[in-house]
Amino acid sequence: MRTMSSANLDQQQLNHERKQCGPPAPASRSSVSAWRATKISLLALILAPIVANFAWLRSAFGPGSRLPDFWVRPSSSVKANDDAECWNVRGGAEFRFCEDIEHIPGSDGTVLISCDTNRAGWNTVMGPLKTPEPRGRLFTYDYPTSSRSGREVVAVPVELIDFPAERTFHPLGVSILPARDGEGDRQLFVINHGREQSSVEVFHLAPPTSSESIGWTARWIRSVIHPLATHTPNSIHALSDTSFIVTNDHLFARRPPPLTTHLIPLLRHRLGWKEPIVAQLAKVLRHRGVAAGLAQVETLLGLSLGWVSHVDFTAGKVDAKVVATGIPFANGIAVTPDSKTMVVAATTFPGVWMYDLPRDLASMIGGLSPHTRLHLPFRVDNLAWSHHNNPVLLATGHPSPFSLIAMSRSPLTRTAPSWVVAITPSSTHRPFNDDAPLSATDFALSSNTSFSIRSLLQTQGKPVKHRNSEIHLPSSASSFFSPHHHHHGSGTLLVSGLYGTVLTCTNVSI
């Protein structure tokens, strides 16, 4: 039993030890200061690229009220829309939420259109990923080839033959090769954002076989899948019956592909890390919540993680190689008719990047570097060539990307602005005055006097009255232009609605 005196001695000894050790407060304050410094450093790392790209961030909010409710370049004067006639194409309940428009080679005024009525429930680029059912569809549309109205013409669904019944089908970019010797079926390539992973579907596209049959058919041949080519495929350009180039818009896929056969090989190639590290990272990226968050960060910060791949499946084996990297949101793709230049939509740049193409991409050593980076006044979605003797590059996209992101969450109640421009080389090398309601050069992040940028269509996206009827382009994705047969100063402009149908305008100047 301890006595009172011994307890006092113990207390005195404890007080003496405390004095020698000193108060712990300074060490605690030092730890707090270090943690604050760490937090400030992390915050600086996040904010630095945002501040450095302030102009880019400001442009992401869009031009606001400076865009007109609806304007299309008429054939005679930009002061009025008297000569231009526009209407929404009809095609039934499944003809909506359309992406790509591609002229069918050898046809007289027929285009193929990829649509996905379930985009509001299954969108592997922007979300959501609720359900992959029902399927999307392909349609054909006979557009007006003269100034006479063609309002009565409707889009007709394409019948898929032999496509596996258990497979999902969500078409995005398409590309069509002409029939050999002008006869027989065309070769059709379609990007498919399926349930488990994306693929390129190959079909034989055939016209109606009799006067009683009104629809084209697409007979399925095979699927093409490769980690370097179908990770996040967006747009495609066919080179031959067994080869193509394809953009991949994100490194971080919102809908992660299979782990061992796809994600690990892709990350090993793109990052160059050792197998154990790549395997652990791939397992983390397989979680949809993590994948969706990183995909959103990649988009919002404009990270340069997209690429272009070349694919060849001549001998039954699929070979793929990356030919261009470091592209922020690699989206639409177009190759000049002489096959010497490749143009890629760098969506979050925002603008287009141009590359010189070698004769043989398959045997090319190293990667391509862009010789031109051209800013445009919107986030570019898809690219196309007009059907002139001297083709003009068309770019279509979103001047207010935040509005489009909001629309992807509620596509039936929201709208987003749209903008279509024509891009041509400039021989004068002088600043070009785009005489549209909002000049393209006024809103682009930089100007390049080597090119003329001419606006063809601008709209806020809300329904408007036009020639005593209502038209509506709540968003956009692709455009198509063909001159009229007997009046080359004007033509027909088609614009697809990413969350809408297709708008047709005749008597449009380019």
DRENTILO-656538 format. One record per residue (C-alpha): x negated, y negated, z negated. Coordinates in steps of 0.2 Angstrom, whole numbers, padded with zeros to 4 digits, always signed. Layout:
XYZ;...
This chain:
+0000+0000+0000;-0007-0017+0005;-0009-0031-0008;-0004-0049-0005;-0023-0054-0005;-0027-0042+0008;-0013-0048+0019;-0019-0066+0017;-0037-0061+0022;-0030-0052+0038;-0020-0068+0043;-0036-0079+0040;-0046-0067+0051;-0032-0067+0065;-0032-0086+0065;-0051-0087+0066;-0051-0075+0081;-0037-0086+0090;-0048-0101+0088;-0063-0092+0095;-0053-0086+0110;-0045-0103+0113;-0028-0107+0120;-0022-0097+0136;-0013-0112+0143;-0027-0118+0155;-0028-0100+0163;-0009-0100+0166;-0010-0118+0174;-0024-0112+0185;-0013-0097+0191;+0002-0108+0194;-0009-0120+0204;-0016-0106+0215;+0001-0099+0218;+0007-0116+0224;-0008-0118+0235;-0004-0101+0243;+0014-0106+0246;+0009-0122+0254;-0003-0113+0265;+0010-0101+0271;+0023-0115+0274;+0010-0124+0284;+0007-0109+0294;+0025-0108+0298;+0028-0127+0301;+0012-0130+0311;+0018-0123+0327;+0035-0130+0325;+0028-0148+0323;+0016-0145+0337;+0030-0140+0348;+0042-0154+0342;+0047-0159+0360;+0051-0141+0364;+0061-0139+0348;+0070-0156+0352;+0074-0149+0370;+0082-0134+0362;+0096-0144+0356;+0101-0148+0373;+0105-0165+0382;+0122-0166+0373;+0135-0178+0381;+0122-0183+0394;+0128-0168+0404;+0144-0171+0414;+0160-0160+0411;+0157-0153+0428;+0147-0158+0443;+0142-0149+0459;+0132-0157+0473;+0143-0160+0488;+0138-0159+0506;+0141-0177+0510;+0138-0188+0494;+0133-0186+0476;+0145-0200+0472;+0160-0189+0473;+0166-0171+0473;+0178-0173+0487;+0170-0161+0499;+0165-0147+0487;+0179-0134+0483;+0177-0123+0468;+0187-0108+0460;+0184-0094+0448;+0183-0077+0457;+0196-0064+0452;+0192-0046+0449;+0203-0038+0435;+0199-0037+0416;+0182-0028+0419;+0176-0042+0430;+0168-0054+0416;+0152-0057+0407;+0142-0056+0423;+0123-0056+0425;+0115-0054+0442;+0120-0058+0459;+0111-0049+0474;+0115-0050+0492;+0117-0033+0500;+0105-0032+0515;+0113-0029+0531;+0130-0035+0526;+0139-0050+0533;+0142-0060+0517;+0143-0047+0503;+0135-0048+0486;+0133-0035+0472;+0137-0042+0455;+0132-0034+0438;+0145-0036+0424;+0147-0030+0406;+0164-0033+0399;+0157-0026+0382;+0143-0039+0381;+0152-0046+0365;+0149-0029+0357;+0133-0023+0364;+0119-0035+0369;+0102-0029+0366;+0094-0046+0370;+0104-0058+0358;+0115-0046+0349;+0127-0040+0342;+0124-0021+0343;+0141-0015+0337;+0146-0002+0349;+0139+0004+0366;+0157+0008+0373;+0165+0004+0385;+0153+0004+0400;+0149-0011+0411;+0152-0011+0430;+0145-0016+0447;+0156-0026+0459;+0155-0032+0477;+0162-0048+0483;+0164-0055+0500;+0159-0073+0498;+0165-0087+0510;+0153-0089+0525;+0161-0105+0531;+0169-0121+0524;+0186-0113+0524;+0192-0108+0507;+0192-0090+0502;+0202-0091+0485;+0212-0075+0489;+0196-0064+0490;+0194-0053+0475;+0179-0044+0467;+0180-0025+0470;+0172-0012+0458;+0159-0001+0464;+0162+0018+0461;+0147+0027+0452;+0145+0044+0459;+0136+0058+0449;+0131+0046+0435;+0131+0057+0419;+0147+0056+0410;+0139+0056+0393;+0127+0041+0397;+0131+0023+0393;+0130+0010+0406;+0126-0008+0403;+0119-0016+0419;+0108-0032+0419;+0096-0035+0433;+0098-0027+0450;+0088-0026+0466;+0092-0019+0483;+0081-0012+0497;+0087-0013+0515;+0092+0003+0523;+0078+0011+0534;+0079+0006+0552;+0095-0003+0548;+0105+0013+0545;+0110+0023+0531;+0111+0019+0512;+0102+0006+0503;+0092+0010+0488;+0098+0001+0473;+0089-0002+0456;+0099-0006+0441;+0092-0011+0423;+0103-0001+0410;+0103-0006+0392;+0109+0010+0385;+0113+0017+0368;+0096+0024+0363;+0085+0016+0375;+0084+0006+0391;+0081+0013+0408;+0080+0009+0427;+0094+0018+0436;+0091+0022+0455;+0106+0024+0466;+0110+0026+0485;+0122+0011+0489;+0134+0015+0503;+0148+0004+0511;+0166+0009+0513;+0167+0025+0524;+0184+0020+0532;+0196+0006+0535;+0206+0014+0521;+0192+0013+0508;+0189-0004+0502;+0175-0001+0489;+0157+0002+0490;+0149+0018+0481;+0133+0020+0472;+0127+0038+0471;+0115+0041+0456;+0098+0048+0460;+0088+0047+0444;+0083+0037+0429;+0066+0029+0427;+0059+0027+0409;+0042+0022+0403;+0036+0013+0387;+0027-0001+0397;+0041-0004+0409;+0058-0001+0400;+0055-0007+0383;+0065-0023+0385;+0068-0024+0403;+0077-0039+0410;+0075-0042+0429;+0068-0031+0443;+0062-0033+0460;+0061-0017+0471;+0045-0015+0481;+0048+0002+0490;+0060+0017+0487;+0048+0023+0473;+0041+0007+0466;+0046-0010+0458;+0040-0023+0446;+0050-0027+0431;+0050-0040+0417;+0050-0036+0398;+0057-0051+0388;+0052-0046+0370;+0039-0036+0361;+0051-0034+0346;+0066-0025+0353;+0083-0028+0344;+0088-0011+0348;+0072+0000+0344;+0068+0014+0356;+0063+0032+0351;+0048+0032+0340;+0036+0045+0346;+0039+0045+0365;+0041+0026+0367;+0038+0014+0352;+0021+0021+0346;+0013+0023+0364;+0019+0005+0368;+0012-0003+0352;-0004+0007+0354;-0006+0000+0372;+0000-0018+0369;-0009-0021+0352;-0025-0009+0354;-0024-0004+0336;-0028+0014+0329;-0015+0027+0329;-0012+0028+0310;-0009+0009+0309;+0002+0009+0325;+0012+0023+0318;+0016+0014+0302;+0021-0002+0311;+0032+0008+0323;+0041+0016+0308;+0045-0002+0301;+0050-0008+0318;+0063+0006+0319;+0073-0002+0306;+0087-0012+0316;+0087-0026+0303;+0068-0029+0304;+0069-0027+0323;+0083-0039+0325;+0075-0052+0313;+0058-0051+0322;+0066-0052+0339;+0075-0068+0333;+0059-0076+0327;+0051-0071+0344;+0064-0081+0353;+0066-0096+0342;+0047-0099+0341;+0044-0096+0359;+0031-0083+0356;+0021-0077+0371;+0024-0059+0370;+0033-0054+0386;+0026-0046+0401;+0028-0039+0419;+0025-0021+0423;+0022-0012+0440;+0030+0005+0441;+0027+0019+0454;+0036+0036+0454;+0031+0043+0471;+0026+0060+0466;+0040+0063+0453;+0028+0056+0439;+0032+0039+0432;+0016+0028+0432;+0017+0011+0425;+0004-0003+0421;+0006-0021+0414;+0001-0033+0427;+0005-0050+0418;+0006-0054+0400;+0008-0068+0388;+0024-0074+0395;+0037-0082+0382;+0053-0072+0385;+0049-0065+0402;+0066-0066+0411;+0071-0068+0429;+0058-0062+0443;+0057-0067+0461;+0045-0063+0475;+0042-0074+0490;+0048-0066+0507;+0030-0065+0512;+0026-0055+0496;+0012-0067+0492;+0019-0075+0476;+0028-0069+0461;+0038-0081+0451;+0044-0077+0433;+0056-0086+0422;+0047-0090+0406;+0063-0094+0397;+0056-0102+0381;+0042-0111+0389;+0054-0117+0396;+0052-0115+0415;+0044-0104+0428;+0027-0097+0430;+0019-0093+0448;+0006-0080+0452;-0003-0075+0467;+0001-0056+0471;-0013-0044+0478;-0009-0033+0492;-0009-0017+0481;-0003-0020+0463;-0005-0002+0459;-0024-0002+0461;-0027-0020+0454;-0040-0021+0440;-0036-0033+0426;-0021-0044+0425;-0013-0058+0434;-0015-0076+0428;-0002-0090+0433;-0009-0103+0445;+0006-0114+0441;+0017-0117+0425;+0032-0128+0430;+0043-0135+0416;+0062-0135+0420;+0075-0145+0410;+0083-0129+0403;+0080-0111+0397;+0078-0102+0413;+0088-0086+0415;+0087-0079+0432;+0079-0083+0449;+0084-0080+0467;+0080-0086+0485;+0093-0095+0495;+0097-0087+0512;+0089-0100+0523;+0076-0097+0536;+0065-0106+0524;+0071-0100+0507;+0073-0111+0493;+0070-0105+0475;+0085-0106+0464;+0084-0106+0445;+0099-0105+0433;+0100-0107+0414;+0104-0114+0398;+0101-0132+0393;+0107-0129+0376;+0101-0112+0370;+0107-0115+0352;+0125-0116+0359;+0122-0100+0369;+0116-0091+0353;+0132-0097+0344;+0142-0091+0359;+0135-0074+0359;+0143-0072+0342;+0160-0078+0348;+0160-0078+0367;+0179-0080+0368;+0181-0095+0358;+0164-0105+0362;+0156-0112+0377;+0138-0117+0382;+0132-0129+0395;+0124-0123+0412;+0112-0130+0425;+0107-0124+0442;+0092-0131+0452;+0084-0129+0468;+0064-0129+0468;+0054-0133+0484;+0036-0138+0487;+0034-0157+0489;+0023-0164+0503;+0023-0182+0496;+0016-0178+0479;+0026-0192+0472;+0039-0192+0458;+0055-0184+0464;+0071-0193+0459;+0085-0180+0456;+0101-0190+0460;+0112-0180+0449;+0121-0186+0434;+0107-0181+0423;+0090-0180+0432;+0080-0164+0430;+0064-0174+0428;+0071-0184+0414;+0074-0169+0403;+0060-0158+0408;+0045-0157+0395;+0033-0162+0409;+0033-0166+0428;+0024-0159+0442;+0023-0169+0458;+0019-0154+0469;+0037-0148+0467;+0054-0156+0470;+0068-0151+0458;+0085-0154+0464;+0101-0151+0453;+0115-0141+0461;+0127-0139+0447;+0129-0146+0429;+0142-0143+0417;+0146-0143+0398;+0155-0127+0400;+0173-0132+0395;+0188-0129+0407;+0191-0144+0419;+0203-0149+0432;+0196-0147+0449;+0207-0150+0465;+0223-0147+0455;+0218-0131+0447;+0207-0126+0432;+0190-0120+0434;+0179-0113+0420;+0160-0109+0418;+0158-0106+0400;+0140-0100+0402;+0128-0095+0416;+0115-0082+0421;+0112-0082+0440;+0115-0091+0456;+0116-0087+0474;+0117-0099+0489;+0120-0095+0508;+0122-0109+0521;+0138-0109+0531;+0137-0101+0548;+0141-0117+0558;+0136-0130+0547;+0118-0128+0539;+0119-0144+0530;+0131-0136+0517;+0135-0119+0510;+0142-0107+0497;+0136-0108+0479;+0140-0093+0467;+0136-0094+0449;+0138-0080+0437;+0144-0082+0419;+0134-0073+0406;+0150-0074+0395;+0162-0078+0410;+0167-0073+0427;+0159-0080+0443;+0162-0097+0450;+0162-0100+0469;+0159-0117+0477;+0160-0121+0496;+0153-0136+0505;+0139-0138+0493;+0122-0146+0498;+0106-0139+0494;
